[in-house]
């Protein structure tokens, strides 16, 4: 018996029938990995932008809160400033009180300290107004069982983040 001899032509003939399917599958996997990497990068950038915006709003909120506390400190002092409609001190009955988002150097008080990271110092106004408190109201303001008029103060503050376009307005009511 003679052993069978395989000719090189038979092997070459088998290889010529392959059409490069491994190359096509490899390129398809490479394309899928590239797309997944691009999607992951875009999501990471979006997440970083969202975190930056959240920090910017947080900074503006903290700046406005600091301005409110400074105004409350002024009102808690032994003597009150004169409420004459200038320098951020208004009497509500007189009118002409600016909106919290319209505060500027001409109509408001600038916060006394710098705030790290903020684009500018926050600003605030203090409004003085009278409130008539009636018996049985939920806002007795320290009175008991009598109709009376009390003076209260509304403080409006505008804080800024790292960008001047990020602004937060806060208001509070204060009674001495």
C-alpha positions in Angstrom: 0.0 0.0 0.0 1.3 3.3 -0.9 0.6 6.3 1.3 -1.5 9.1 -0.1 0.5 12.2 -0.9 -1.2 15.5 -0.6 -0.2 17.9 -3.3 0.5 21.6 -2.5 -1.9 22.5 -5.2 -4.8 21.0 -3.3 -4.0 23.1 -0.2 -3.6 26.3 -2.3 -6.9 25.6 -3.9 -8.6 25.4 -0.5 -7.1 28.7 0.6 -8.2 30.6 -2.5 -11.8 29.8 -1.7 -11.6 31.9 1.6 -13.1 35.3 1.0 -11.6 37.4 3.9 -14.5 36.8 6.4 -12.1 37.0 9.4 -11.0 40.4 8.2 -14.6 41.6 7.8 -15.6 40.3 11.3 -12.5 41.9 12.8 -13.3 45.3 11.2 -16.9 45.0 12.4 -15.7 44.4 16.0 -13.3 47.3 15.7 -16.1 49.6 14.6 -18.3 48.5 17.5 -15.5 49.2 20.0 -14.9 52.6 18.5 -18.6 53.5 18.7 -18.8 52.4 22.3 -15.7 54.4 23.2 -17.1 57.5 21.5 -20.5 57.1 23.3 -18.7 56.7 26.7 -16.6 59.8 26.1 -19.6 61.9 25.2 -21.4 60.7 28.4 -18.4 61.5 30.5 -18.2 65.0 29.0 -22.0 65.5 29.6 -21.6 64.3 33.2 -18.7 66.7 33.8 -20.7 69.6 32.4 -23.7 68.8 34.6 -21.5 68.6 37.6 -20.0 72.0 36.7 -23.4 73.6 36.3 -24.6 72.1 39.6 -21.5 73.5 41.4 -22.1 76.9 39.7 -25.7 77.0 41.0 -24.6 75.9 44.5 -22.0 78.6 44.6 -24.6 81.3 43.6 -27.0 80.0 46.2 -24.3 80.1 48.9 -23.4 83.7 47.9 -27.1 84.8 48.1 -27.4 83.1 51.5 -24.3 84.9 52.8 -25.8 88.2 51.7 -29.1 87.4 53.5 -27.1 86.7 56.7 -25.2 90.0 56.4 -28.5 91.9 56.1 -30.0 90.1 59.1 -26.8 91.0 61.1 -27.3 94.7 60.2 -31.0 94.5 61.3 -30.1 92.8 64.6 -27.8 95.7 65.6 -28.6 98.3 68.3 -29.5 101.0 65.8 -31.3 100.6 62.5 -30.2 102.3 59.3 -32.4 105.0 57.8 -34.9 103.6 55.3 -35.1 106.4 52.8 -35.2 104.6 49.4 -31.5 105.0 48.8 -28.5 102.6 49.2 -30.7 99.5 49.1 -32.9 100.5 52.1 -36.5 100.9 51.1 -39.9 101.5 52.6 -42.3 99.3 50.8 -45.2 101.7 51.1 -43.2 104.3 49.1 -42.9 102.0 46.1 -40.0 101.8 43.7 -38.5 98.7 45.1 -36.4 96.9 42.5 -36.9 93.2 41.6 -34.3 90.9 43.1 -32.9 90.2 39.6 -32.5 94.0 38.9 -30.1 94.6 41.7 -27.0 96.7 40.8 -24.6 99.1 42.3 -27.1 102.0 42.1 -30.0 100.4 44.0 -28.6 97.8 46.4 -26.0 97.0 49.0 -22.9 94.9 48.0 -21.9 92.1 50.3 -18.9 93.0 52.4 -16.5 90.1 51.6 -15.3 88.2 48.5 -16.6 84.8 47.9 -14.1 82.3 46.4 -14.9 81.3 42.9 -17.9 83.7 42.5 -17.7 86.0 39.5 -18.8 89.0 41.6 -20.0 89.8 45.1 -23.7 89.2 45.9 -26.0 92.2 46.3 -29.1 92.7 48.6 -31.8 95.1 49.5 -33.8 95.5 52.7 -37.4 96.6 52.6 -39.2 97.9 55.7 -43.0 97.4 55.8 -45.8 97.4 58.3 -47.9 94.3 58.9 -51.3 94.4 60.6 -51.6 91.3 62.8 -55.2 90.3 63.6 -56.4 88.1 66.4 -56.4 84.5 65.4 -53.9 84.9 62.5 -51.2 82.4 62.2 -48.5 85.1 62.1 -48.8 86.8 65.5 -45.2 88.1 65.5 -44.9 88.2 69.2 -48.2 89.7 70.1 -50.9 88.0 72.1 -54.6 88.4 71.5 -54.8 91.9 70.1 -54.9 93.6 66.7 -51.6 95.4 66.2 -49.2 96.7 63.6 -45.7 95.3 63.5 -42.7 96.4 61.5 -41.0 93.6 59.5 -38.2 93.5 57.0 -38.0 91.7 53.7 -34.5 91.0 52.5 -33.9 90.2 48.9 -30.5 88.9 47.8 -28.9 88.1 44.4 -25.9 85.7 44.4 -23.7 84.8 41.4 -21.8 81.7 40.5 -18.6 81.4 38.5 -20.4 83.0 35.6 -22.5 86.2 35.9 -25.2 84.4 33.9 -25.7 82.0 36.8 -27.7 84.0 39.4 -29.9 82.9 42.3 -32.3 85.3 44.1 -33.4 84.5 47.6 -35.8 86.4 49.9 -36.5 86.1 53.6 -38.6 88.0 56.1 -37.0 89.3 59.3 -38.5 90.7 62.5 -36.5 92.4 65.2 
